[in-house]
Amino acid sequence: MSRKSKGINAERELIHLFWKFGWAAIRIAGSGSSRYPSPDILAGNNLKKIAIECKTTVDSRKYLTRKEVYELEEFSRLFGAEPWIAVKFSKFSWFFLSLDDLEERENSYLVSLETAKRRGLSFDDIVR
């Protein structure tokens, strides 16, 4: 299975979880390749709207480009949604991190498994 397919499947997994817990959610096909900023997923209920950039990895670290983070932040600001990074490390459930939880590097941002465990929220934390 290609990296792209794994990412799409992970996004679909999250979509199903949101709907299971009574939230509306959609996957934005082509996010990251549009000329306009767009997250991977939009989810919400009558109280909260969130924009999500999704990442999966078999490693204990996941890097995000500056462009990915900037575009999530920009879209969220314009749309009125909370920006979140959702990361699924192999053999772990989803972690949700705010943009403030990312470790800034010279040319990118880093989410480590250690940081995700320490600062990240679980899916249940997000939907409740």
C-alpha positions in Angstrom: 0.0 0.0 0.0 1.4 3.4 -0.9 2.0 6.2 1.6 -0.7 8.2 0.0 -3.2 5.3 0.4 -2.2 4.9 4.0 -2.8 8.6 4.7 -6.2 8.5 2.9 -7.2 5.4 5.0 -6.2 7.1 8.2 -8.2 10.2 7.3 -11.2 8.0 6.6 -10.8 6.2 9.9 -11.0 9.6 11.7 -14.1 10.6 9.6 -15.9 7.4 10.7 -14.9 8.0 14.4 -16.3 11.6 14.3 -19.6 10.4 12.8 -19.8 7.6 15.4 -19.7 10.2 18.2 -22.3 12.4 16.6 -20.1 14.9 14.9 -20.3 15.9 11.2 -17.0 15.4 9.4 -15.7 15.5 5.9 -12.4 14.7 4.2 -11.1 17.3 1.9 -9.7 15.5 -1.2 -6.6 17.1 -2.6 -5.8 19.1 0.5 -2.2 20.3 0.3 -2.3 20.4 -3.5 -4.9 23.2 -3.9 -3.8 26.7 -4.5 -5.9 27.6 -1.5 -5.1 26.6 2.1 -7.2 23.6 3.1 -7.1 21.1 6.0 -7.3 17.3 5.6 -10.5 17.1 7.6 -13.3 19.5 8.8 -15.3 18.3 11.7 -17.8 19.9 14.0 -21.0 19.8 16.0 -23.3 22.6 17.1 -20.7 23.8 19.6 -17.3 23.4 18.0 -15.6 23.5 14.6 -12.2 22.0 14.1 -9.8 21.9 11.1 -7.4 19.0 11.1 -4.1 18.2 9.4 -3.6 14.4 9.7 -0.4 12.5 9.8 0.6 8.9 10.3 4.0 7.4 10.9 5.7 4.1 11.9 8.6 6.2 13.4 8.6 8.0 16.8 8.7 11.4 15.1 6.7 13.1 12.4 7.7 16.3 10.6 5.4 18.8 9.2 6.4 21.4 6.7 6.1 25.1 7.5 3.6 25.4 4.6 1.3 22.7 6.1 1.2 24.4 9.5 0.8 27.9 8.0 -2.0 26.8 5.7 -3.9 25.0 8.5 -3.5 28.1 10.7 -4.7 30.4 7.9 -7.7 28.3 6.9 -8.8 27.9 10.5 -8.6 31.7 11.1 -10.6 32.5 8.0 -13.2 29.7 8.6 -13.5 30.2 12.4 -12.3 26.7 13.3 -9.8 25.5 15.8 -6.6 24.1 14.2 -5.4 20.7 15.2 -2.7 18.3 14.2 -3.9 14.7 14.4 -1.0 12.1 14.5 -1.3 8.4 14.6 1.9 6.7 15.6 2.1 2.9 14.8 0.5 0.8 17.6 -1.0 3.9 19.3 -4.4 5.7 19.0 -4.8 9.2 17.6 -3.1 12.1 19.3 -4.4 15.7 18.8 -2.0 18.5 19.2 -2.5 22.3 19.1 -0.1 24.3 17.0 1.5 25.5 20.2 2.5 21.9 21.0 4.6 21.5 17.9 8.4 21.7 18.2 9.7 24.3 15.8 12.8 23.4 13.8 14.8 25.4 11.3 12.7 24.5 8.3 9.9 22.4 9.7 7.9 21.4 12.8 8.2 18.2 14.7 5.8 16.0 16.7 7.5 13.3 18.7 5.7 10.4 20.3 7.1 11.6 23.6 5.5 15.1 23.1 2.3 13.6 21.8 2.0 11.4 24.9 2.8 14.3 27.2 0.8 17.1 25.6 -1.5 15.6 23.1 -5.3 15.0 23.6 -7.0 11.8 22.8 -9.9 11.5 20.4 -12.3 11.2 23.4 -10.8 14.5 24.8 -11.6 16.2 21.4 -15.2 15.1 21.0 -16.3 15.5 24.6 
